[in-house]
């Protein structure tokens, strides 16, 4: 008894559609560039700014907002970006912490989208402790 190739054709069609989706996602990305402070002036529109906190002042819930300075994580150690932020501040936020924030550059200051601040977890980048 010979079976119909319909199942094979359907399975291959689904696999091809998934492959196209994966390639499109990899090429197109999320649509929001992820940059460091040294690249900020060359970008217009909304970006994800990644950096290490150098200093911080103010209150994120006040009308003036919290202001902090980010430096590059890698390369160009003198590159800096002034950020103004309103919204919830993660518990792990602090000086020397790596953060990611979404927003746009306006008049030389990076104005963050409310509530977009998040910290990177350093435990993901350090080796696990061995139990002895």
Secondary structure as GFF3:
##gff-version 3
##sequence-region A 1 132
A	DSSP	alpha_helix	6	28	.	.	.	ID=ss1
A	DSSP	beta_strand	34	35	.	.	.	ID=ss2
A	DSSP	three_ten_helix	37	42	.	.	.	ID=ss3
A	DSSP	beta_strand	47	58	.	.	.	ID=ss4
A	DSSP	beta_strand	66	71	.	.	.	ID=ss5
A	DSSP	beta_strand	80	85	.	.	.	ID=ss6
A	DSSP	beta_strand	98	106	.	.	.	ID=ss7
A	DSSP	beta_strand	109	112	.	.	.	ID=ss8
A	DSSP	beta_strand	118	119	.	.	.	ID=ss9
A	DSSP	three_ten_helix	122	125	.	.	.	ID=ss10
###
